[in-house]
Amino acid sequence: MLRQTLESLRLFLDLFRDVPPMPKKTFLPGMVLIVAYPLLSVLLGPGEDGQAFVTSFLLALAVRIGVRFEGMVTKLLEQFNRRETVVMAILVAMGPLFLLASVDDPLWCQRSQSAYYIILGSMFVSDMLANRHDMAARFWPWPEMQPHLPVMTRVMVLFNLGFLLLNETMIRVVEPSHWLLYWAVLPVLAHVILSALILTVINTEDDGTAYR
């Protein structure tokens, strides 16, 4: 059992050798998930796969929220006062954990990722329809990205729609335990695809400007 867990962890880490640089802490939730699920499956015993799924997912999700917490608070402080930021941070951080823990259903855990894409994608759709790019400006506040924000707003609509469809497809075609592995590597997959999209937008628009 220990050998199988260590081998899974080694394969998981090998995936990240050739991707664009990412903060090492980004990998922590996936590592927690890969270690926790097989251990809990053994500890809880036969017939408790659902409980092992939910518990390991909640542990990994808590780590993911913790990793992103500081950045989230910083962005909230730019828009709200300290008291409002505390309330918003608690709701955003603890709300999903309490909801999923109370429901205690693997399918809800899987669908929570779809809900994330729906909410985030809706924000970009709202900006696109109103001819704004506020969300894109929060993601890429650097001056060199300013000319590309309108296009990135449309790109992020498609990005979130694509990952929503991918998640729903994975839910239907793979076993729940395999979906957990997909969720573990999802940040890397999203990072690689989004990096490629950003570079494509920048290079395409710069080339278009050069030929005008």
JOGIRA-V653562 format. One record per pair of residues at least 4 apart in sequence whose C-alpha atoms are under 8 Angstrom apart, sorted by the first residue. I is the first residue (numbers start at 1). J is the second residue. If there is no record, write none. Layout:
{{I:J} {I:J}}
This chain:
{{1:5} {2:6} {3:7} {4:8} {5:9} {5:34} {5:35} {5:38} {6:10} {7:11} {8:12} {8:34} {9:13} {9:31} {9:34} {9:35} {10:14} {11:15} {12:16} {12:31} {12:185} {13:17} {16:188} {19:188} {19:192} {20:191} {20:192} {20:195} {22:26} {23:27} {24:28} {25:67} {26:64} {26:67} {26:187} {27:31} {28:32} {28:63} {28:64} {29:33} {29:60} {29:61} {29:63} {29:64} {29:184} {30:34} {30:60} {30:181} {30:183} {30:184} {30:185} {31:35} {31:184} {32:36} {32:56} {32:59} {32:60} {33:37} {33:56} {33:57} {33:59} {33:60} {33:180} {33:184} {34:38} {34:181} {34:184} {35:39} {36:40} {36:56} {37:41} {37:52} {37:53} {37:56} {37:57} {38:42} {39:43} {40:44} {40:52} {40:56} {41:45} {41:46} {41:48} {41:49} {41:52} {42:46} {44:48} {44:52} {48:52} {49:53} {50:54} {50:105} {50:106} {51:55} {51:104} {51:106} {52:56} {53:57} {53:106} {53:176} {53:177} {54:58} {54:101} {54:104} {54:105} {54:106} {54:109} {55:59} {56:60} {57:61} {57:109} {57:180} {58:62} {58:97} {58:100} {58:101} {59:63} {60:64} {61:65} {61:97} {62:66} {62:97} {63:67} {64:68} {65:69} {65:93} {66:70} {68:72} {69:73} {69:89} {69:93} {70:74} {71:75} {72:76} {72:89} {73:77} {73:85} {73:89} {74:78} {75:79} {76:80} {76:85} {76:88} {76:89} {77:81} {77:82} {77:85} {80:84} {80:85} {81:85} {82:86} {83:87} {84:88} {85:89} {86:90} {87:91} {88:92} {89:93} {90:94} {90:95} {91:95} {92:96} {93:97} {94:98} {95:99} {96:100} {97:101} {98:102} {99:103} {100:104} {100:105} {100:108} {100:109} {103:108} {104:108} {105:109} {106:110} {106:176} {107:111} {108:112} {109:113} {110:114} {110:167} {110:171} {110:179} {111:115} {111:168} {112:116} {113:117} {113:164} {113:167} {114:118} {114:164} {114:167} {114:168} {115:119} {116:120} {117:121} {117:160} {117:161} {117:163} {117:164} {118:122} {118:160} {118:161} {118:164} {119:123} {120:124} {120:160} {121:125} {121:156} {121:157} {121:160} {121:161} {122:126} {122:157} {123:127} {123:135} {124:128} {124:133} {124:135} {124:136} {124:153} {124:154} {124:156} {124:157} {125:129} {125:153} {125:154} {125:157} {126:130} {127:131} {127:132} {127:133} {127:134} {127:135} {127:153} {128:132} {128:133} {128:150} {128:153} {128:154} {132:150} {133:137} {133:149} {133:150} {133:153} {134:138} {135:139} {135:153} {136:140} {136:141} {136:149} {136:150} {136:152} {136:153} {137:141} {137:146} {137:149} {140:145} {140:149} {141:145} {141:146} {142:146} {145:149} {148:152} {148:201} {148:202} {148:205} {149:153} {150:154} {151:155} {151:201} {152:156} {152:198} {152:201} {153:157} {154:158} {155:159} {155:197} {156:160} {157:161} {158:162} {159:163} {159:194} {160:164} {161:165} {162:166} {163:167} {164:168} {165:169} {166:170} {167:171} {168:172} {169:173} {170:174} {170:179} {171:175} {171:176} {171:179} {174:178} {174:179} {175:179} {176:180} {177:181} {178:182} {179:183} {180:184} {181:185} {182:186} {183:187} {185:189} {186:190} {187:191} {188:192} {189:193} {190:194} {191:195} {192:196} {193:197} {194:198} {195:199} {196:200} {197:201} {198:202} {199:203} {200:204} {201:205} {202:206} {203:207} {204:208} {205:209} {206:210} {207:211} {208:212}}
